[in-house]
Amino acid sequence: MRSPLHCIVGAPGAGKTTVCAALARIASPAIVLDMDDLLDDDGCVLGVHITTRAAEEIWPAYNDLWVRLLRAVGRTGDPIILFTPALPDELDVDAAWARLDCDDDERAGRLLLRGWSTDDVRLVQPYVDRARELVPFGFDTTTASPDAVAASILEWAR
């Protein structure tokens, strides 16, 4: 049996990790995954740091790893909700797509609080614009609580 797959794409600072945790508490029997789940605290997988632009050439291999993992987990038949920075044209899966997003100033503030430089924050904007273009349907985390957004995502996925 093949599990239905729902992908939630979002830029850094959109709230993927926070909403993912809130959704995991209420989504049973759905399987809730975050593409960051395989990374250690330093942003490495198997000793390779992949969360910087310098590692961009290996991002397709990481995406392929996730596609294989989703196929394996999909054997359960339970719905899968994946939070991912990968855009639909970067992840070769048959899925319903939605976008997790927030106001640009809010995202910038969140990233600055994480210690990002203003230059790094600016580099995210083209990705955000592309995500908004490719995945027009979304959930806004600007003012909504993580629990409220999680409940909306669960309703959409069902």
HUCOR-V121471 format. One record per residue. N is the residue number from 1. RES is the residue in three letters. PSI is psi in degrees with one decimal (* if undefined). D_LAST is the distance of its C-alpha to the last C-alpha in whole Angstrom. Layout:
N,RES,PSI,D_LAST / N,RES,PSI,D_LAST
This chain:
1,MET,140.9,17 / 2,ARG,131.2,15 / 3,SER,140.9,12 / 4,PRO,138.3,10 / 5,LEU,131.7,11 / 6,HIS,123.1,10 / 7,CYS,131.0,13 / 8,ILE,107.3,14 / 9,VAL,144.3,18 / 10,GLY,146.0,20 / 11,ALA,162.9,24 / 12,PRO,135.7,26 / 13,GLY,-4.3,26 / 14,ALA,-22.2,22 / 15,GLY,16.4,21 / 16,LYS,-50.9,19 / 17,THR,-42.0,21 / 18,THR,-46.2,20 / 19,VAL,-37.0,17 / 20,CYS,-45.2,16 / 21,ALA,-41.3,18 / 22,ALA,-40.7,16 / 23,LEU,-39.4,13 / 24,ALA,-29.3,14 / 25,ARG,-22.5,16 / 26,ILE,-4.3,13 / 27,ALA,-1.4,10 / 28,SER,133.4,11 / 29,PRO,9.3,11 / 30,ALA,148.7,9 / 31,ILE,121.6,13 / 32,VAL,122.6,13 / 33,LEU,151.5,16 / 34,ASP,131.4,19 / 35,MET,-18.7,21 / 36,ASP,-8.0,24 / 37,ASP,-28.6,23 / 38,LEU,-8.3,26 / 39,LEU,146.4,28 / 40,ASP,-177.1,31 / 41,ASP,-21.3,32 / 42,ASP,5.8,34 / 43,GLY,25.9,32 / 44,CYS,151.3,33 / 45,VAL,127.1,32 / 46,LEU,37.3,35 / 47,GLY,1.4,37 / 48,VAL,122.9,36 / 49,HIS,117.1,35 / 50,ILE,6.3,33 / 51,THR,10.3,31 / 52,THR,161.2,34 / 53,ARG,-29.0,35 / 54,ALA,-22.6,38 / 55,ALA,11.1,36 / 56,GLU,-32.4,34 / 57,GLU,-20.8,35 / 58,ILE,-0.5,34 / 59,TRP,-40.4,30 / 60,PRO,-36.1,29 / 61,ALA,-38.3,30 / 62,TYR,-42.5,28 / 63,ASN,-43.3,25 / 64,ASP,-38.6,26 / 65,LEU,-43.9,26 / 66,TRP,-37.2,22 / 67,VAL,-43.9,22 / 68,ARG,-40.7,24 / 69,LEU,-42.2,22 / 70,LEU,-38.0,18 / 71,ARG,-41.8,20 / 72,ALA,-47.6,21 / 73,VAL,-31.6,18 / 74,GLY,-15.1,16 / 75,ARG,-18.4,18 / 76,THR,-27.1,17 / 77,GLY,-11.0,14 / 78,ASP,145.3,11 / 79,PRO,145.7,9 / 80,ILE,133.0,11 / 81,ILE,117.6,11 / 82,LEU,124.7,14 / 83,PHE,126.3,16 / 84,THR,146.0,19 / 85,PRO,-11.1,22 / 86,ALA,135.3,22 / 87,LEU,162.6,22 / 88,PRO,-31.4,20 / 89,ASP,1.2,24 / 90,GLU,-11.5,25 / 91,LEU,111.8,22 / 92,ASP,77.5,22 / 93,VAL,155.1,19 / 94,ASP,106.8,16 / 95,ALA,159.7,13 / 96,ALA,136.8,11 / 97,TRP,140.1,13 / 98,ALA,165.2,13 / 99,ARG,135.4,16 / 100,LEU,126.6,17 / 101,ASP,165.6,20 / 102,CYS,170.3,23 / 103,ASP,141.2,27 / 104,ASP,-41.2,29 / 105,ASP,-37.4,32 / 106,GLU,-45.2,29 / 107,ARG,-44.0,28 / 108,ALA,-44.1,32 / 109,GLY,-41.8,33 / 110,ARG,-43.8,30 / 111,LEU,-38.0,31 / 112,LEU,-38.0,35 / 113,LEU,-26.3,34 / 114,ARG,-4.8,33 / 115,GLY,9.6,37 / 116,TRP,149.3,36 / 117,SER,159.2,39 / 118,THR,-32.8,39 / 119,ASP,-43.5,39 / 120,ASP,-37.8,36 / 121,VAL,-43.0,34 / 122,ARG,-33.1,35 / 123,LEU,-18.5,35 / 124,VAL,-25.9,31 / 125,GLN,-42.3,31 / 126,PRO,-36.3,31 / 127,TYR,-44.8,28 / 128,VAL,-46.3,26 / 129,ASP,-41.7,28 / 130,ARG,-41.6,26 / 131,ALA,-41.3,23 / 132,ARG,-33.9,23 / 133,GLU,-46.1,24 / 134,LEU,-29.8,22 / 135,VAL,83.0,19 / 136,PRO,-28.4,19 / 137,PHE,132.2,16 / 138,GLY,175.2,16 / 139,PHE,130.4,15 / 140,ASP,124.8,19 / 141,THR,10.1,20 / 142,THR,-51.0,24 / 143,THR,-17.3,24 / 144,ALA,146.7,20 / 145,SER,154.2,20 / 146,PRO,-38.3,18 / 147,ASP,-40.0,17 / 148,ALA,-42.2,16 / 149,VAL,-42.5,14 / 150,ALA,-42.8,12 / 151,ALA,-39.2,11 / 152,SER,-40.0,10 / 153,ILE,-42.7,9 / 154,LEU,-42.4,6 / 155,GLU,-43.3,5 / 156,TRP,-43.3,6 / 157,ALA,-26.7,4 / 158,ARG,*,0
